[in-house]
Amino acid sequence: MKTTYLIIGPVIILVIWFILTLFNIVNPLVLPSPIKVFCNFGTLFTSGKILSDFSETIFRWTVGLLFGVVIGVPIGILMGYSNKIYALLEVLIDFLRSLPSITLYPLFILFFGLGNLPKILIVIYATSLYTAVNTIYGVKYARESRILVAKSLKASTSKIFSRIVFPGALPEIFAGIRISVTIGLIVTIGSEMILGARYGLGKRVLDASNTFSMSEMYALILIIGLLGYFANRVFVGVENKIIHWRGK
Amino acid sequence: MPQVSIKNVSKSFPRHDNKDVIDVLREFNLEIDKGEFVTFFGPNGCGKTTILNLVAGLLLPDKGIITINNKPPTDAKIGYVFQNFRESLFPWMRNIDNIAFPLEIRQVSKSERLNAVRNFIQKYDINLPLESYPYQLSGGQQQLIAILRALITNPDVLLMDEPFNGLDYVTKVNMWDNLIRLWMETKVTILFVSHDVEEALFLANRLIILTERPANIKKVLINTSFYPRNRKTLLEEKFLRLRSEALETFREELI
């Protein structure tokens, strides 16, 4: 039943798309037929044309995300744990997370050139920010009653942290990482479009658009969308396994 | 010599606006012997929980002295069962690890502490799924986990702050039986806060009725019914008389 509904939505869109192109309601230069797009989708993979773009994008995205998490979680823990550090960095963090990351692309070019480094660094920057913000709240609002239990047992501060506060903050930390997975892809694709690159899905979309290869552009959009969708699905699966106790 | 001694203890907290203080306890005195089951009954916010937190060593008195076995509370072994079991158990640990947590704090090795829990459960003939997680249990079972966690170290004093709130009546009455059985077998001293007069009287050998803030002892009722008590105890004339006396005292205090 649920799967049927899951499929119906996309199918309706496809049918509308098909009808629009079949009767030339929309200029085929702007919106090519879905059949052409899906053929292109296939050739992109079978010809191997897209594999380098695919792997480059995934490389920038995952390496950036990995470092972002490794940096963001400890910062979040420190800020969540110490009111002083929180007060010290609160304005800065709130300012930076209100600032769209794309605004900083020119700065990253200026400081780090045009290679892979600025692209990965900007992913690290954006994902560490979102991971840190969620971690802060997870740690800061750890359940007082659980800490009291440990205190009444005369647990040391480090024990309270490692066994109570940190596991208690995991749902928030994971929520932060989940947002970062999506943000990371957005920033990666954006940096490939704006900073330029030899390979990269973002670069490929831009090229397709500049050369009016519309069915290729739509196929690429589809690929990037599916990439983000499945990454999220996989992550949610892992998350539900690790924090099976969340919300219960 | 009493096991728990609270002598001339005063405690106040700053008000929310920080301009003034609220006197929660003023010159409070109480002595409790080893193995007693003492319940506290009184108006909401009168300072019952503060008394428990002071005995637990979680709070320090502004004035006065509290001792457990002649030592300060920070040197005593305390078991504390909180009101909200959902928020006091650790949902990321299996039930057995929850119960063993106080031993983990005491750096008992993993295999030793798991054995200790299994032996403990067996000794007191308790039937609980140990390998699953707290969220897979009923409310009563979860609170039983919290009680076992508090008892696993063989504490000097067991503090219980309205532990059976939020349980349905039948579960609650079963929990009374469980608790009395554990108390009789472990001989632990219990300080139990309740806002349910029936519960407070059914469990206690001594019921302490507190006044409004700053809390003081309004009246002490001794329940001489034999343990273990049962459903019939609740209907005995002696019990009903004590119950109406407690309620009468409580009503006077509120007027």
Interface residues (C-beta under 8 A of the other chain):
Chain A: R143 S145 R146 L148 V149 A150 K151 S152 L153 K154 A155 S156 K159 R163 I164 P167 G168 L170 I243 H244 W245 K248
Chain B: A56 G57 L58 T74 I78 Y80 F82 N84 E87 S88 F90 P91 W92 F101 P102 E104 I105 Y133 P134 Y135 R149 T153 L159
